[in-house]
Every structure is written in structure tokens, then in C-alpha cells.
């Protein structure tokens, strides 16, 4: 099993020339702004401030790399769908993402984070179609499962599970940063898929 507690910050990339191309397997985290990527990284790795978090959407504007011992690293991609960016910043983001996916040859698994409270947005659907079209294996991780009322949660999880079954053979998983059992289940699911 992957020992996520051994994870350390490696580097950030703000421009295509800064993109890290390593030989280790890569776990890429993608999702819209404010879906909880950085918070989930901290929880997965049992660290409070490994990845910077903010209540303001769109704060992560670089690709951030985190090394898990020698075999794997986690890549925290900038969130998409945040409108309050200048045109030049959105262009920089697009160039960075295009270059990243063109050069990241060792992606073993992508984690697509979706807010359990909402149906997938048009940007989420674009990312799903990109991952499918690129033949990249991905797992849907439904975040913020502590937010809906208990009476609504199972319905929302079932909806997203059924929706994602059309796109990915890997089972989706619902998590909350307040639920350590769910985080353990996610760690196990990632390790099982990667056969670690």
C-alpha cells in the first residue's frame, strides 16, 4: 500500500517550461476551483499544510508536485471553471494544461474531484470527455459528502455513481475530510488500482 504520510512538496510549475517530467508514476488531481483538491491532498497525506488551501476559489494557479517516496508523486492541477480571472491568466492556464497533458507520460491514475452536492458542470463534462478521449484511467472522487443532509446524500451519491459508470470502469468514492474511514477507503482504492 502507498504510504501517503511520506509525501513531500517537490516543486511548482507556473509556465510550460517549468513542468516536471519524471520517471515515477503520477496521480493527477483535477477538478473545478474550490472542489477541495488541496484539502484532500492534506487529508490523504495526514498533513495539515502540505498543500496550501484557501476559501477563495482559484487560488491554485500553478501545477504543484508532491513526491511520495521514490515511486509516485501527486500532481495538484489548477482548478478550472473560475471566471474571475483575466483573459491573459486564462490563456496562461490553458497553455499550461495543454503542455502538462502533452508531456505527462507517466499518469497512472487521475482523480477527478466532483462536489457531491451538484451535478457535473459543463467544465466537469469537458474534463471527463478529455480523460476518456486521452485513454487516461480516472476515478471520480465525490467531495464534501458531509455538506448535504443525510436524507439527500445517498440520492446524490447514487446519481453521480450512475453518471460516472458511463465513463469510467473504476468505482467512484464519496469522501469528507471529517470522515477518516472514507479517506482510508480512498487510500486503499488508489493503492489497489495501482497494485501497490
URFEN-V953055 format. One record per backbone hydrogen bond with DSSP energy under -0.5 kcal/mol. CO is the residue of the C=O (numbers start at 1). NH is the residue of the N-H. Records with the same first field share a line. If there is no record, write none. Layout:
CO: NH / NH
This chain:
2: 4
3: 6
4: 7
6: 69
8: 67
11: 65
13: 63
15: 18
16: 19
20: 22
25: 73
26: 28 / 108 / 109
27: 75
28: 30 / 111
29: 77
30: 113
31: 80
32: 35
36: 40
37: 41
38: 42
39: 43
40: 44
41: 45
42: 47
43: 46
55: 57
56: 59
59: 61
60: 79
62: 64
63: 13
64: 76
65: 10 / 11
66: 74
67: 8 / 69
68: 71 / 72
71: 25
72: 68
73: 27
74: 66 / 76
75: 29 / 77
76: 64
80: 33
81: 83
83: 85
86: 90
87: 91
88: 92
89: 93
90: 94
91: 95
92: 96
93: 97
94: 98
95: 99
96: 100
97: 101
98: 102
99: 103
100: 104
103: 105
104: 107
106: 26 / 108
109: 28
110: 112 / 139
111: 30 / 113
112: 141
113: 32
114: 116 / 143
115: 118
121: 125
122: 126
123: 127
124: 128
125: 129
126: 130
127: 131
128: 132
129: 133
130: 134
131: 136
132: 135
135: 137
137: 110
139: 112
140: 142 / 173
141: 114 / 143
142: 175
143: 116
144: 147 / 148
149: 152 / 153
150: 154
152: 156
153: 157
154: 158
155: 159
156: 160
157: 161
158: 162
159: 163
160: 164
161: 165
162: 166
163: 166
164: 167 / 168
173: 142
175: 145
176: 179
178: 180
179: 183
180: 184
181: 185
182: 186
183: 187
184: 188
185: 189
186: 190
187: 191
188: 192
189: 193
190: 194
191: 196
192: 195
